[in-house]
Amino acid sequence: MRLGFVLSVGMIALMPVAGAAEDTPAMDCAEQAELVMQAVNARAEGEPKRKTRRMLRAALDREAGDMLADFIYTLPEDQLTDAVGDAYKAQCEAL
């Protein structure tokens, strides 16, 4: 249950960016979940937060990348599973 709440809060990081640039197509829920899982996997593999943050900033923007990196690096290690991406996608599709 805690993961669901935390994901709801974490989704705020991507929502403003999803359609921010009018000339850039918005990321769909599957693409967003894939990006989240790339960051989760990077953390699980021991990548430093700063490197993951750079990757997220490149895909999103500075503020959203920072927020998402902070969110992922506060998750307990036992929650660094595919469930994060699945829950993120479900929350996204529910909006």
C-alpha positions as CSV (number, residue, x, y, z in Angstrom):
1,M,0.0,0.0,0.0
2,R,2.8,2.4,0.8
3,L,4.3,1.9,-2.7
4,G,1.0,3.0,-4.2
5,F,0.9,6.2,-2.2
6,V,4.6,7.0,-2.9
7,L,4.0,6.3,-6.6
8,S,1.1,8.7,-6.6
9,V,3.3,11.4,-5.2
10,G,6.1,10.4,-7.6
11,M,3.9,10.7,-10.6
12,I,3.6,14.4,-9.9
13,A,7.2,14.6,-11.2
14,L,6.2,13.6,-14.7
15,M,2.8,15.1,-15.1
16,P,3.8,18.7,-15.9
17,V,6.3,17.4,-18.4
18,A,4.1,14.9,-20.2
19,G,2.7,17.7,-22.5
20,A,4.9,20.6,-21.6
21,A,6.4,21.4,-24.9
22,E,3.7,21.9,-27.6
23,D,6.0,20.8,-30.4
24,T,7.0,17.6,-28.5
25,P,4.6,14.7,-28.3
26,A,3.7,13.7,-24.8
27,M,5.1,10.5,-23.4
28,D,2.4,7.9,-23.1
29,C,2.0,5.9,-19.9
30,A,4.0,2.9,-21.2
31,E,6.9,5.2,-22.1
32,Q,6.8,6.9,-18.7
33,A,6.8,3.6,-16.9
34,E,9.7,2.4,-19.0
35,L,11.7,5.6,-18.0
36,V,10.8,5.0,-14.4
37,M,12.1,1.4,-14.6
38,Q,15.3,2.5,-16.3
39,A,15.9,4.7,-13.3
40,V,14.9,2.0,-10.8
41,N,17.2,-0.5,-12.5
42,A,20.0,2.0,-12.5
43,R,19.6,2.4,-8.7
44,A,19.3,-1.3,-8.1
45,E,22.6,-1.8,-10.1
46,G,24.4,0.7,-7.9
47,E,24.5,3.7,-10.2
48,P,25.0,7.0,-8.4
49,K,22.0,9.2,-8.0
50,R,23.7,12.0,-10.0
51,K,24.1,9.8,-13.0
52,T,20.5,8.7,-12.9
53,R,19.4,12.3,-12.4
54,R,21.3,13.3,-15.6
55,M,19.6,10.6,-17.6
56,L,16.2,11.7,-16.3
57,R,16.8,15.4,-16.9
58,A,17.7,14.6,-20.5
59,A,14.5,12.7,-21.0
60,L,12.3,15.1,-19.1
61,D,13.5,18.4,-17.7
62,R,15.5,19.6,-14.8
63,E,12.7,19.8,-12.2
64,A,10.9,16.6,-13.2
65,G,14.2,14.7,-13.5
66,D,15.3,15.8,-10.0
67,M,12.0,15.0,-8.4
68,L,11.8,11.5,-10.0
69,A,15.4,10.7,-9.0
70,D,14.8,11.9,-5.5
71,F,11.7,9.7,-5.4
72,I,13.5,6.6,-6.7
73,Y,16.5,7.0,-4.4
74,T,14.2,7.1,-1.4
75,L,12.5,3.8,-2.1
76,P,13.7,0.9,0.1
77,E,15.9,-1.6,-1.7
78,D,13.3,-4.4,-1.4
79,Q,10.9,-2.3,-3.5
80,L,13.2,-1.9,-6.4
81,T,11.3,-4.3,-8.6
82,D,9.1,-4.4,-11.7
83,A,6.2,-3.6,-9.4
84,V,7.3,0.1,-9.4
85,G,6.9,0.3,-13.2
86,D,3.6,-1.6,-13.1
87,A,2.2,0.6,-10.4
88,Y,3.4,3.7,-12.1
89,K,1.7,2.7,-15.4
90,A,-1.5,1.8,-13.6
91,Q,-1.6,5.1,-11.8
92,C,-0.9,7.0,-15.1
93,E,-3.6,5.2,-17.0
94,A,-6.1,5.9,-14.2
95,L,-5.7,9.7,-14.8
